Amino acid sequence: MPLVDPEHPFFAKTWVRWFWTLLTLGMAVVEFAMGAPGWGLLFLAAGGYLGWVLLIRR
């Protein structure tokens, strides 16, 4: 079972897929800027995964 189902109706709109991807990547930038590299890497990985699943593979 995948972590994120790109076929779910919630992700039907393009702006929703972009919003969640950019939100997690933006949170990674915030965490790195605040000096928390562990959380930054976690959000960077999550944003990369969302970008791959929701934007590239779909």
N, C-alpha and C positions, 0 to 999 in steps of 0.2 A: 504494500500500500504506500503510495507516494505521500510525502509530507504536505504537498499542496496539489490540489486537483485543478488543473487548468480548465477542465471542462465544466466545473461548477458554475451555475448561473451567476454567482456573485462576480466572477471574473469575465463576464461576457463583454463588458464595455472596455474599450482600449484604455481610456483614461484611468480606470480603476487599477488595471495591471501596471501601468506606468506609475501611478501614485504610490502603490505599496512598495514597488521596487525602489523608487527614488527616496521614499521615506526611510527605509532601512539603510540605504547607502548614506543618506544625510545624517542619520543617527550615528553611523560609524564615524563620520567626520567630526561630529560633536564630541563623541567619546574620545577620539584621538586628541582633539584640541583641549579637552579637560584633563588629559593626562591619564586616561584609563585605557591602555593598549589592549588589555584582555577583552574588555567589552567592545572595543573598537574592532578587533578581529572577529568577534562573534557576529556583530552586526554587518561587517563587511562580507563574511561568509554567507549570512542569511540573504543579504541583498544580491550577492552574486548568484545564489541559488534561485532566488525569485526571478532575477533577470533571465537566467537560463531557461527556467521552466515556463514562465509567463510570456516572455518576449521573443526569445530565440526559437525554442522548440515548438511553440504554438504557431 
